[in-house]
Amino acid sequence: MKDNKKIKPDTDKEIATKDSSVKDASNTNSTDKELGIFNTENENNNNEEESAEATEKTEISKNGKKKIVKLVKRGQVFIQATYNNTIVSLTDQNGNILAWSSAGKCGFKGAKKSTPYAAGVVVKDVATKIVKDRGLREVNVFVKGVGTGREGAVRALQANGLTVLAIKDVTPMPHNGCRARKVRRV
């Protein structure tokens, strides 16, 4: 019979503690809002609309059609410098390609494609397209490969009016995986 005895919880105290915790949470949200820590969804949408308006311009193409171009202030540059070629791709922060170029595209042939001079010409080709059209100013640089155009490309970025924020080497390095090729003798 002792097991049938039920204890009734004190519901008034539980409700009071829940209400007080809700009040405390609302107080912290209001002070955090005043400090600008939390943004509501409406505020986020307004900020996105304002930034979208400021980051778009319309151009008239050769066909006579209007084209909306998104202005980008900060981007990423991927430099792939191999023994045979140098490829430069310029993207926005999300990774969408804005412009690209390679030494072969710029008219270099054979062994001249992998030179530092060719890398500088490639970067100049990419930078002139983007700086004028999109208003790009700051870039993060990711360098891949062991070619001779690595340093020349990074220096050319700075020479063409882009501010380099960071340089990161993303050359793939095996952890003693496949057997390497024989060493090339020149």
C-alpha positions, 0 to 999 in steps of 0.5 A, a space after each residue: 500500500 505504500 507504493 500506491 501513495 503518490 506525491 503531488 509536485 508543487 506546480 506553483 513553484 515549478 511555474 514560478 521558476 520557469 517564468 523567472 527563467 524566461 524573464 531572465 532570458 528576455 532580459 539578456 536578449 534585450 541587453 544583448 540586442 542593445 549591444 548588437 550581439 544578436 540580430 533578428 531575421 528581419 535585421 539580417 534580411 535588411 542588411 543583406 538587401 542593403 549590401 546587395 544594392 551596394 554590390 551590384 551595377 548594370 552594364 550594357 554588353 556589346 549585344 545591347 543587353 543589360 547585364 547585372 554585375 556583382 561588385 566584389 571587394 574581397 576574393 580568392 586567387 588560386 595559382 597553380 604553378 606546374 613545370 609546364 604551365 601557370 594557371 591563375 583563377 580568381 574567385 569570390 569568397 564563395 568560390 565562384 569563378 570571376 576570371 581565369 587565365 593561363 600562360 597558354 591562353 596569353 600566347 606563351 608556348 613551350 618552355 616559356 609558359 612556366 617562366 616567372 614572366 609568363 606568370 606575371 603576364 597571366 596575373 595582369 590579364 586576370 587583374 585587369 578584367 576584375 579590378 575594373 569590372 568588379 572593384 576587387 581590392 583584397 585577395 587571399 592567395 592559395 598557391 599550388 605546385 612547384 613551378 617557377 611561376 609561384 613567386 612571380 605570380 604573387 608579386 604580380 598580384 601586388 604590382 597590379 593593385 591588389 592587396 594580398 591578405 594571406 598566402 597559403 601553400 596548398 601543394 598536395 604532399 603525400 604521406 609516403 603514398 605511391 612511389 615517386 617518379 624518377 628524378 628528371 635529369 637535365 
